[in-house]
Amino acid sequence: MKESPRAGRLVDQLFPGNGEMAALMRSADWARTQFGPVETWPKSLRTVAGVLLGSRFPMMVWWGPNLLNPYNDAYRQYCSTYLSSFKVQMSELRRIARF
């Protein structure tokens, strides 16, 4: 789906910055997602997107009845660092518990 020039400007405003998540969010075809076209997003979701991308701290949000999960670069880094460690601990726990 081709986005309108207005939608393109809105996407640039909603997802500022040079981070990987900002670039991914700018390039997404939001109309094909459960979030829908950015021009239909409520102000609260637009605000959340700006806060997430503007923060250097790991942040994520559960959004809407389907619990959609936008997050920022710091959260991606956090997950890759700590969740991989958590998986190792869980596998060790399974080995000890024999299940």
C-alpha positions, 0 to 999 in steps of 0.5 A: 500500500502506497502511503500518502505524503501526509502519512510520510511526514507523520511517520518522520515526526512520530519516529525521529532519531537515528536508532535501529528501532526508529528506522524500522518503525519509519520503514514499516507499513503500519496499515498492514499491522494491528496498529493500523495506519499511523494517521489513525493512531490515538494521541496516546499511542503517538506519545508512547512511540515518541517516549520509547524512541526518545529514551536511552533506558530500556522501555516497552509497552503492552498496547491495546486488547491484543497486547501489542509490544512496541519497544526501543533500542535499549530494550532490544539490547537488554533482551539480547543481554539478559534473556540469553542469560536467563535461557541458560539459567533455565536450561540448567534448572531443567537439567538439575530438575530432570524435566 
